[in-house]
């Protein structure tokens, strides 16, 4: 089969197309999936740069992908040939608490991922996709969507009338917007791009703030809410966390899912004084994915896709993501 491989941590130069990689064969409790589409996350840029210490090269990248079951191994009871499925980010976290070895079993990191013609998945590491979604749309769900769902629904238990602030317009934030509006929440959204903020408004954002034009976006949120918002999905990291802690109401919750704005010192006094909750979010379990898919199917929700590239143009897709001009998910289609 054809498969893209990250052979060394040298950025795009280390991403190589292998046109003669052996087809995977399913063992006990495993399935082989004919991958029809895969999707990029910011984590995938870190993989090609060797940011994560647990990555072993060579590895097939990308945690996100969808296709149909091509072959089932012995002992498989949940799937049959032809089923439309997506892989789960963690191959060994069906439910309950995150297992200690979760990172060692994440697709596209320690375990070969979805940027290939065929993918080998554990039976508990795959899930049927909503019938109304194309493979390209379903491929966007395993990482960014589930991260947003885990934050706001599993941990946040958001309800109608809650106020939520979303930082940026990346994949997690755009999915969080969809889930927040699904539950009747009021959403603030920030970006440095007026064009992206206009798109966010079109998707349902109630109030938007350009953080270049308004650097004190936290004060702007408090001006509108008084005490602050109930929930914040924090994708920036230490360099935006202090502003998030200022913008959260007493007793509110901040879900820490990324560090796009870099690392820095954090003053813990405000955490104590406000009685806020800082909750780390690392994608989610298969059970959470199941619940999320039920909601997506019920509401006929469609993921926001910014651009679709062909399989041969995977490097172009990575470069497009690096430019940070996109809105919505970047998908690689196998046709």
Secondary structure, 3 states (H helix, E strand, C coil): CCEEEECCCCHHHHEEEECCCCCCCCCCCEEEEEEEEEECCHHHHHHHHCCCCCCCCCECCCCEEEEEEEEECCCCCCCCCCCEEEECCECCCCCCCCCCCCHHHEECCCECCCCECEEEEEHHHEEECCCCCCHHHHCCHHHHHHHHHHHHHHHCCCCCCCEEEECCCCHHHHHHHHHHHHCCCEEEEEECCHHHHHHHHHCCCCEEEECCCCCCHHHHHHHHHCCCEEEEEECCEHHHHHHHHHHEEEEEEEEECCCCCECCCCCCHHHHHHCCEEEECCCCCHHHHHHHHHHHHHHCCCCCEEEEEEHHHHHHHHHHHHCCCCCCEEEEECC
